[in-house]
Amino acid sequence: MALLFSFEPGATELSLADLARRTGLAHPTARRLVLELVRAGALEQRPSGRYAVGLRLWQLGTLAPLTESLRTMAQPYMEDLYSALNQHVQLAVLEGDEAVIIERLSAPKALGLVSQVGGRLPLHCSGVGKVLLSHAGPSLADQVLDGELRKYTAKTVTDERVLRRELAECRRTGFALVRGELTQGADSIAARVLNSDGQVVAALSVVVRSETVRSQSALPSVITSALGLSRALGWRPGIRVREN
């Protein structure tokens, strides 16, 4: 598992030496295990001699019930949002102390982003991250806010008191507006996605170039799409929003 989890966005092909270094395994041990994974189809060896995640492992990953059902049900709402705004549209879920992007639609001429499907975003300064963190319960909020908060741009908010006020407002409204905190010149508008129990299971967002689309003008479309997806998941008005 350590070998498999060595692969990540930005490191999709690794050499045997890379894998041994990342896992701390002795080179002969890493080589033996990698060859077993190749025979099982979990890894494949590229023409360059480096290794990549194999097709069978990808097929297994698509069976994850939460992400697959969410991706399938979210597709029409994301497509409508993409058609209306012609900007990046992202769907993310909480994993540990990060947000993981499980689906994204991108316009060819939209601004470049550091994130991609399978990529991870910080909770304290991304739109989807703030939505997920604000509904995750006090223990995770304390863990994240009491830790070291990285400043990605000059606009990244790292003041704990300010962040707690923002999270409280996000819990009240169900959405977050993040302006240039994670990527300079990029604004994120994110809204919560609820299930039939009122739990926040995902966050839907649009990422726009700061000077081209006004965040407030995109907000109603994002909220409407997130509410539509929530209804598809069984949520109805009157079901109280619950912390996870």
C-alpha positions as CSV (number, residue, x, y, z in Angstrom):
1,M,0.0,0.0,0.0
2,A,2.9,2.4,0.7
3,L,4.2,1.8,-2.8
4,L,0.8,2.4,-4.4
5,F,0.2,5.6,-2.4
6,S,3.5,6.9,-3.5
7,F,1.8,7.9,-6.7
8,E,0.0,11.3,-6.6
9,P,-0.9,14.2,-8.9
10,G,2.4,15.5,-10.3
11,A,4.1,12.1,-9.7
12,T,2.1,9.7,-11.9
13,E,5.2,7.9,-13.1
14,L,8.0,6.9,-10.8
15,S,11.2,4.9,-11.1
16,L,12.1,2.0,-8.8
17,A,14.6,4.3,-7.1
18,D,11.8,6.9,-6.5
19,L,9.5,4.3,-5.0
20,A,12.2,2.9,-2.7
21,R,13.1,6.5,-1.6
22,R,9.4,7.5,-1.0
23,T,8.6,4.4,1.0
24,G,11.9,3.9,2.8
25,L,12.0,0.3,1.6
26,A,15.3,-1.4,0.8
27,H,15.8,-1.4,-3.0
28,P,15.6,-5.3,-3.3
29,T,12.4,-5.3,-1.3
30,A,10.9,-2.5,-3.3
31,R,11.8,-4.3,-6.5
32,R,10.2,-7.6,-5.4
33,L,7.0,-5.9,-4.3
34,V,6.8,-3.7,-7.4
35,L,7.2,-6.8,-9.7
36,E,4.4,-8.5,-7.8
37,L,2.2,-5.5,-8.2
38,V,2.9,-5.4,-12.0
39,R,2.0,-9.1,-12.3
40,A,-1.3,-8.4,-10.5
41,G,-2.1,-5.5,-12.8
42,A,-2.0,-2.9,-10.0
43,L,1.1,-1.2,-11.6
44,E,2.3,-1.2,-15.1
45,Q,5.8,-0.5,-16.4
46,R,6.0,2.2,-19.0
47,P,8.3,2.1,-22.1
48,S,10.7,4.4,-20.2
49,G,11.1,1.8,-17.5
50,R,9.2,3.9,-14.9
51,Y,6.1,2.6,-13.2
52,A,2.5,4.0,-13.2
53,V,-0.8,3.0,-11.7
54,G,-2.3,0.0,-13.6
55,L,-5.6,-0.2,-15.3
56,R,-6.9,-2.9,-12.9
57,L,-6.3,-0.6,-9.9
58,W,-8.1,2.3,-11.6
59,Q,-11.0,0.0,-12.3
60,L,-11.1,-1.0,-8.6
61,G,-11.1,2.7,-7.6
62,T,-14.1,3.5,-9.7
63,L,-16.1,1.0,-7.5
64,A,-15.8,3.2,-4.4
65,P,-19.5,3.7,-3.5
66,L,-19.4,7.3,-2.3
67,T,-17.3,8.9,-5.0
68,E,-18.8,6.9,-7.9
69,S,-22.5,7.5,-6.9
70,L,-21.7,11.2,-6.3
71,R,-19.9,11.6,-9.6
72,T,-22.7,10.0,-11.5
73,M,-25.5,11.9,-9.9
74,A,-23.5,15.2,-10.0
75,Q,-22.7,15.0,-13.7
76,P,-25.9,16.8,-15.1
77,Y,-25.7,19.5,-12.5
78,M,-22.0,20.1,-13.1
79,E,-22.6,20.2,-16.9
80,D,-25.4,22.7,-16.5
81,L,-23.2,24.9,-14.3
82,Y,-20.3,24.6,-16.7
83,S,-22.6,25.5,-19.7
84,A,-24.0,28.5,-17.8
85,L,-20.6,29.9,-16.6
86,N,-18.0,28.3,-18.9
87,Q,-15.6,28.1,-16.0
88,H,-13.9,25.4,-13.9
89,V,-16.5,23.3,-12.0
90,Q,-15.3,21.0,-9.2
91,L,-16.8,18.4,-6.9
92,A,-14.8,17.6,-3.8
93,V,-15.2,15.4,-0.7
94,L,-13.5,15.5,2.7
95,E,-10.7,13.0,3.4
96,G,-8.7,13.4,6.5
97,D,-7.7,17.0,6.8
98,E,-7.9,17.8,3.1
99,A,-10.5,18.1,0.3
100,V,-10.1,15.7,-2.6
101,I,-11.4,16.6,-6.0
102,I,-13.4,13.6,-7.4
103,E,-14.7,15.3,-10.6
104,R,-13.9,18.5,-12.6
105,L,-15.1,20.1,-15.8
106,S,-12.8,22.7,-17.3
107,A,-13.1,25.2,-20.0
108,P,-10.2,25.2,-22.5
109,K,-9.5,29.0,-22.0
110,A,-10.2,29.1,-18.3
111,L,-7.3,30.0,-15.9
112,G,-4.8,27.3,-15.0
113,L,-5.2,25.5,-11.7
114,V,-2.8,23.6,-9.5
115,S,-5.6,21.0,-8.7
116,Q,-6.9,18.1,-10.8
117,V,-9.1,15.1,-10.4
118,G,-7.7,13.1,-7.5
119,G,-5.8,16.2,-6.3
120,R,-6.0,17.5,-2.7
121,L,-6.8,21.0,-1.6
122,P,-6.2,22.6,1.8
123,L,-9.2,23.2,4.0
124,H,-8.4,26.6,5.3
125,C,-8.1,28.5,2.0
126,S,-10.0,26.8,-0.8
127,G,-13.7,27.2,-1.4
128,V,-14.6,23.5,-1.2
129,G,-12.3,23.2,1.8
130,K,-14.0,25.9,3.8
131,V,-17.4,24.4,3.1
132,L,-16.3,20.9,4.1
133,L,-14.4,22.1,7.2
134,S,-17.2,24.3,8.4
135,H,-19.6,21.3,8.6
136,A,-17.1,18.6,9.7
137,G,-17.4,19.2,13.5
138,P,-15.4,21.1,16.1
139,S,-12.7,18.5,16.5
140,L,-11.4,18.7,12.9
141,A,-11.7,22.5,12.9
142,D,-9.6,22.7,16.1
143,Q,-7.0,20.3,14.6
144,V,-6.7,22.3,11.4
145,L,-6.9,25.8,12.9
146,D,-4.5,25.0,15.7
147,G,-1.9,23.6,13.3
148,E,0.4,25.5,11.0
149,L,-1.6,27.2,8.3
150,R,0.3,27.7,5.1
151,K,0.1,31.0,3.4
152,Y,-0.3,30.3,-0.4
153,T,-0.7,33.9,-1.5
154,A,-0.7,37.4,0.0
155,K,-4.5,37.0,0.4
156,T,-4.5,33.7,2.3
157,V,-6.3,34.1,5.6
158,T,-4.3,32.4,8.4
159,D,-5.7,34.3,11.4
160,E,-7.6,31.7,13.5
161,R,-10.2,34.1,14.8
162,V,-11.0,35.4,11.3
163,L,-11.2,31.8,10.0
164,R,-13.5,30.7,12.8
165,R,-15.9,33.6,11.9
166,E,-15.8,32.6,8.2
167,L,-16.6,29.0,9.1
168,A,-19.5,30.0,11.3
169,E,-20.9,32.1,8.5
170,C,-20.4,29.2,6.0
171,R,-22.4,26.9,8.4
172,R,-25.2,29.5,8.5
173,T,-25.4,30.2,4.7
174,G,-24.1,27.0,3.2
175,F,-21.6,28.6,0.8
176,A,-18.1,30.1,0.8
177,L,-16.5,32.8,-1.3
178,V,-12.7,32.6,-1.5
179,R,-10.9,35.4,-3.3
180,G,-7.3,34.7,-4.4
181,E,-6.3,32.8,-1.2
182,L,-5.1,29.5,-2.8
183,T,-4.1,30.8,-6.3
184,Q,-3.4,34.3,-7.2
185,G,-6.0,35.8,-9.5
186,A,-8.5,32.9,-8.9
187,D,-11.7,33.2,-7.0
188,S,-13.7,30.2,-5.8
189,I,-17.5,30.0,-5.1
190,A,-18.5,26.8,-3.3
191,A,-21.7,25.4,-1.9
192,R,-22.5,22.4,0.3
193,V,-24.1,19.2,-1.0
194,L,-26.4,17.4,1.5
195,N,-27.7,13.8,1.7
196,S,-31.0,12.6,3.0
197,D,-29.8,12.8,6.6
198,G,-28.8,16.5,6.3
199,Q,-25.1,15.6,6.3
200,V,-22.7,17.5,4.1
201,V,-21.2,14.8,1.8
202,A,-19.5,17.1,-0.8
203,A,-18.9,20.6,-1.9
204,L,-19.5,21.9,-5.4
205,S,-17.6,24.9,-6.7
206,V,-16.8,27.1,-9.6
207,V,-13.3,28.7,-9.9
208,V,-13.1,31.8,-12.0
209,R,-10.5,34.4,-13.0
210,S,-10.8,37.3,-10.5
211,E,-11.1,40.0,-13.1
212,T,-13.4,38.3,-15.6
213,V,-16.4,37.0,-13.6
214,R,-17.9,38.6,-10.5
215,S,-18.2,36.1,-7.7
216,Q,-21.5,37.3,-6.5
217,S,-23.0,36.9,-10.0
218,A,-22.0,33.2,-10.1
219,L,-23.2,32.5,-6.6
220,P,-26.9,31.8,-7.3
221,S,-26.0,29.3,-10.0
222,V,-23.6,27.4,-7.8
223,I,-26.2,27.3,-4.9
224,T,-29.0,26.2,-7.2
225,S,-26.8,23.4,-8.7
226,A,-25.7,22.2,-5.2
227,L,-29.3,22.2,-4.0
228,G,-30.4,20.3,-7.0
229,L,-27.8,17.6,-6.4
230,S,-28.7,17.5,-2.7
231,R,-32.4,16.8,-3.7
232,A,-31.2,14.0,-6.0
233,L,-29.4,12.6,-3.0
234,G,-32.6,12.6,-0.9
235,W,-32.4,16.0,0.9
236,R,-35.6,18.0,1.2
237,P,-36.3,21.5,2.7
238,G,-36.9,21.0,6.4
239,I,-34.2,18.4,6.9
240,R,-31.8,20.0,9.4
241,V,-28.2,20.4,8.4
242,R,-26.0,18.2,10.6
243,E,-22.3,18.2,11.4
244,N,-20.5,15.1,10.3
